[in-house]
Amino acid sequence: MARHSVGAETLINARSSTVWDVITDARNFTVWESGITHIRGELRNGGTIRIRTHTGGERTFRLRVQQMPGEVMTWTQGLPLGLLTGVRTFTLEPLGGMTHLLVREEFTGPLCGLLLREFASDTQQAFTDYVSAVRKRAEILGRHVRTTGS
């Protein structure tokens, strides 16, 4: 079976709870440079969201959400008959007051190679931009929490 994955990671100078708040706050995804231009639904375990992205144009993606709060979240989408399935995994690892964030998407299915070859570089850049934007937002929010004593 064809398989392709993309991903990016970063070390964030903020607590993992702050990073988790950033990546699960659907209402604010369009405020910061998340790469998501529209989102509907809730990022909760067992929920469904519908998103549009910079790289996807006007196409809306329907994703199933699974979570182990504060640690791991997955978004799963797919075409009928298993022709193409994508699973995006967000993993947070606390490291002494900082957080290692890894975001990875694995695509599988017979159409994987055909559809993804032309989008691979755009998709990789979108992941790199996303983790950078999460880092920036979490570090700003993390500083705010520390300075206000919350």
C-alpha positions in Angstrom: 0.0 0.0 0.0 1.3 3.5 -0.9 2.3 5.6 2.1 3.6 9.2 2.3 4.2 11.4 5.3 5.1 15.0 6.0 5.7 16.7 9.3 7.5 19.4 11.3 8.6 19.9 14.8 9.7 22.7 17.1 10.7 23.5 20.7 8.5 26.1 22.3 9.4 28.2 25.2 6.0 27.7 26.9 4.3 25.1 29.1 2.5 22.2 27.3 -0.8 23.4 28.7 -0.4 26.7 26.8 0.6 25.0 23.6 -2.4 22.6 24.0 -4.7 25.7 24.4 -3.3 27.2 21.2 -3.8 24.0 19.0 -7.3 23.3 20.4 -8.7 26.9 20.3 -10.7 26.6 17.0 -12.3 30.0 17.4 -8.9 31.7 17.1 -7.3 29.6 14.3 -8.0 32.3 11.7 -6.6 35.1 14.0 -3.0 33.7 13.9 -1.1 32.3 11.0 -2.4 28.7 11.4 -2.8 28.1 7.7 -6.5 27.5 8.3 -8.8 30.1 6.7 -12.1 28.7 7.9 -13.1 26.2 10.6 -16.4 25.0 11.8 -17.0 22.5 14.7 -15.2 21.8 18.0 -11.8 20.4 18.6 -12.9 17.9 21.2 -12.5 14.1 21.5 -14.9 12.4 19.1 -15.9 15.6 17.4 -15.9 16.6 13.7 -14.5 19.7 12.2 -14.7 21.2 8.7 -11.8 23.3 7.6 -10.4 25.3 4.6 -6.7 25.9 4.3 -4.5 28.2 2.4 -3.1 25.3 0.3 -6.6 23.7 -0.2 -8.2 26.7 -1.8 -12.0 26.7 -1.5 -12.2 22.9 -0.8 -13.6 22.0 2.6 -12.1 19.1 4.5 -14.1 17.1 7.0 -12.0 15.7 9.8 -12.7 13.4 12.8 -11.0 14.5 16.0 -9.5 12.2 18.7 -7.7 13.4 21.7 -5.7 12.4 24.7 -6.0 15.9 26.3 -2.7 17.7 26.8 -0.7 15.0 25.0 -2.0 13.9 21.6 -4.6 14.9 19.1 -5.4 13.4 15.7 -7.4 14.6 12.8 -8.5 11.9 10.3 -9.9 12.3 6.8 -10.4 10.0 3.9 -11.9 9.1 0.6 -14.4 6.3 0.3 -13.2 2.7 0.0 -9.9 3.6 1.6 -8.6 5.1 -1.7 -6.8 7.8 0.4 -6.7 8.3 4.2 -4.8 11.1 6.0 -4.1 11.1 9.7 -2.6 14.3 11.2 -1.1 13.8 14.6 -0.2 16.6 17.0 2.1 15.4 19.8 3.2 17.5 22.8 6.1 16.5 25.0 6.9 18.7 28.1 10.6 19.4 28.5 11.4 21.3 31.7 9.0 24.3 31.2 9.3 24.1 27.5 7.3 21.9 25.0 8.4 19.8 22.0 5.6 19.9 19.4 5.6 17.4 16.6 3.0 17.6 13.9 2.9 14.8 11.3 0.5 13.6 8.7 0.6 10.2 7.2 -1.3 9.4 4.0 -2.1 5.9 2.9 -4.1 4.3 0.1 -3.9 3.5 -3.6 -4.3 7.1 -4.6 -1.6 8.3 -2.2 1.4 8.6 -4.6 -0.7 10.0 -7.5 -2.4 12.8 -5.6 0.3 13.8 -3.2 3.4 13.9 -5.4 2.4 17.3 -6.8 1.4 18.7 -3.4 4.3 17.4 -1.3 6.4 20.6 -1.2 3.4 22.9 -0.5 2.2 20.5 2.3 5.7 20.3 3.9 5.9 24.2 3.8 2.5 24.4 5.4 3.5 22.1 8.3 6.8 24.1 8.8 4.8 27.4 8.8 2.2 25.9 11.2 4.6 24.8 13.9 6.4 28.1 13.7 3.1 30.0 14.1 2.1 27.8 17.1 5.5 28.5 18.7 5.1 32.3 18.2 1.6 32.4 19.5 2.2 30.0 22.5 5.3 32.0 23.5 3.4 35.3 23.4 0.5 33.8 25.4 3.0 32.1 27.8 4.7 35.3 28.6 1.4 37.0 29.2 0.4 34.3 31.7 3.7 34.6 33.5 3.6 38.4 33.7 0.0 38.6 34.9 0.5 35.9 37.4 -2.4 33.7 36.1 
